[in-house]
Amino acid sequence: MPAPSTLLALFAALLLAACGTPGNRPAPPGTIAQAPARVSAPGNEVALYALGLIDTGYRFGGKNPEAGLDCSGMVSYIYARAIGLKVQGSAADIARGGRSIDRAALRPGDLVFFNTRNRPFSHVGIYLGDARFVHAPSSNGRVRIDRLDDRYYAQRFQAARSYFD
């Protein structure tokens, strides 16, 4: 896996590229122009901060990178440091907050929830875009990026929540 600084630079470049326009070319005949997806500045801050924690060690109940992070501790830590928003408790507690959103409406910084322990909302991650999310799974023992469409997570996906406008 590339170094966190490389991932951060790559993510920043992707965000900037997404903001670019293809020039003043008209849409091809027969196409319907679509408005670009809304961008959330706080959400982008959360996503960028999350990338900086890639490869941080896992620790059950962990609430800071020095001691290790679990999934809800990671979310609480990132939201507090990146945007000053207090989000606390277990993954299920965090799921009770925020605004329920459709999976298709996910934006960077939004939260994705999974049933990984035969308990509703037992795992949480931070959405990055392009079906990728950052999380602190107990397996592998490190904060990492996975995909929502990976079989394991696709079968366990439960909900998405946004704490942004």
C-alpha positions in Angstrom: 0.0 0.0 0.0 1.3 3.5 -0.8 2.4 5.8 2.0 -0.4 7.9 3.5 1.1 11.1 2.1 0.9 9.6 -1.4 -2.7 8.6 -0.9 -3.5 12.1 0.4 -1.9 13.7 -2.6 -3.7 11.3 -5.0 -7.1 12.0 -3.3 -6.5 15.7 -3.4 -5.7 15.4 -7.2 -8.9 13.4 -7.8 -11.0 16.0 -5.9 -9.5 18.8 -8.0 -9.9 16.9 -11.2 -13.6 16.3 -10.3 -14.0 20.1 -10.1 -12.6 20.7 -13.5 -14.7 21.1 -16.6 -14.1 19.5 -20.0 -14.0 22.9 -21.7 -16.7 24.6 -23.6 -17.7 21.7 -25.7 -21.4 21.2 -26.0 -23.0 17.9 -24.9 -23.3 15.3 -27.7 -26.7 15.3 -29.4 -29.3 13.2 -27.7 -27.7 13.4 -24.2 -29.3 14.9 -21.2 -27.1 17.3 -19.2 -26.9 16.4 -15.5 -26.0 18.8 -12.7 -22.8 17.8 -11.0 -23.2 16.1 -7.6 -23.2 18.6 -4.7 -19.9 18.9 -2.9 -19.6 19.3 0.8 -16.6 21.2 2.0 -16.7 19.7 5.5 -17.2 16.3 4.0 -14.1 16.7 1.9 -12.2 17.8 5.0 -13.3 14.6 6.8 -12.3 12.4 3.8 -8.9 14.0 3.5 -8.3 13.7 7.2 -9.3 10.0 7.1 -6.8 9.3 4.4 -4.1 10.6 6.7 -4.9 7.8 9.2 -4.4 4.9 6.8 -2.4 2.1 8.3 -3.0 3.3 11.9 -3.2 0.4 14.3 -6.6 -1.1 15.4 -7.5 -1.3 19.1 -10.9 -2.2 20.4 -12.3 0.9 22.1 -9.5 3.0 20.7 -10.2 6.7 20.4 -6.8 8.2 19.2 -4.2 7.2 16.7 -1.4 6.9 19.3 -3.2 4.1 21.2 -5.1 2.7 18.2 -8.5 3.2 16.8 -11.7 1.1 16.4 -14.3 2.1 13.8 -16.4 4.4 16.0 -13.4 5.9 17.7 -11.9 6.6 14.3 -15.1 8.4 13.1 -15.3 10.4 16.4 -11.6 11.4 16.2 -11.8 12.5 12.6 -15.0 14.4 12.8 -13.7 16.3 15.9 -10.3 17.1 14.4 -11.3 17.8 10.8 -14.4 19.9 11.3 -14.9 20.3 15.1 -18.1 18.2 15.1 -18.8 16.0 18.2 -19.9 12.5 17.1 -19.6 10.0 19.9 -20.6 6.5 21.0 -20.7 3.2 19.3 -21.3 2.7 15.6 -25.0 2.2 16.4 -25.1 5.4 18.5 -23.5 7.3 15.6 -26.0 5.8 13.2 -28.9 7.3 15.3 -27.5 10.8 14.5 -27.1 12.4 11.1 -29.5 12.4 8.2 -30.4 9.1 6.5 -29.4 9.2 2.8 -29.7 6.9 -0.1 -26.6 5.0 -1.1 -26.6 6.7 -4.5 -26.4 10.1 -2.8 -23.2 9.4 -0.8 -20.6 12.1 -0.9 -17.1 12.1 0.6 -17.2 12.4 4.4 -20.6 10.7 4.7 -20.8 7.6 6.9 -21.5 4.1 5.8 -22.8 1.4 8.2 -22.6 -2.4 8.2 -23.9 -5.4 10.1 -20.6 -7.2 10.7 -21.4 -9.0 14.0 -25.0 -10.1 13.5 -26.0 -6.8 15.1 -27.5 -3.8 13.3 -25.0 -0.9 12.8 -22.1 -2.8 14.3 -19.5 -1.2 12.0 -19.0 2.3 10.5 -16.7 3.8 7.9 -16.1 7.1 6.2 -17.1 7.3 2.5 -14.4 8.6 0.1 -16.1 8.5 -3.2 -16.0 6.0 -6.1 -17.5 3.3 -3.9 -14.5 3.4 -1.5 -14.5 3.9 2.3 -12.0 4.2 5.1 -12.5 2.2 8.2 -10.8 0.5 11.2 -11.7 -3.2 10.9 -10.6 -5.6 13.6 -9.4 -8.0 10.9 -6.0 -7.0 9.6 -5.6 -4.7 12.6 -5.1 -1.4 10.6 -7.1 1.5 9.2 -7.6 0.8 5.5 -9.6 1.5 2.4 -12.2 -1.0 1.1 -14.9 -1.0 -1.4 -18.7 -1.0 -0.8 -19.0 -3.4 -3.7 -16.6 -6.0 -2.2 -18.7 -9.0 -1.6 -18.2 -9.0 2.2 -19.3 -5.4 2.6 -21.9 -5.4 -0.1 -23.7 -8.2 1.8 -23.5 -6.4 5.1 -24.2 -2.8 4.0 -27.1 -1.3 6.1 -27.3 2.4 5.7 -25.7 5.7 5.0 -25.9 8.9 7.0 -24.8 12.4 6.4 -23.9 15.0 9.0 -23.6 17.7 6.4 -26.1 20.0 4.6 
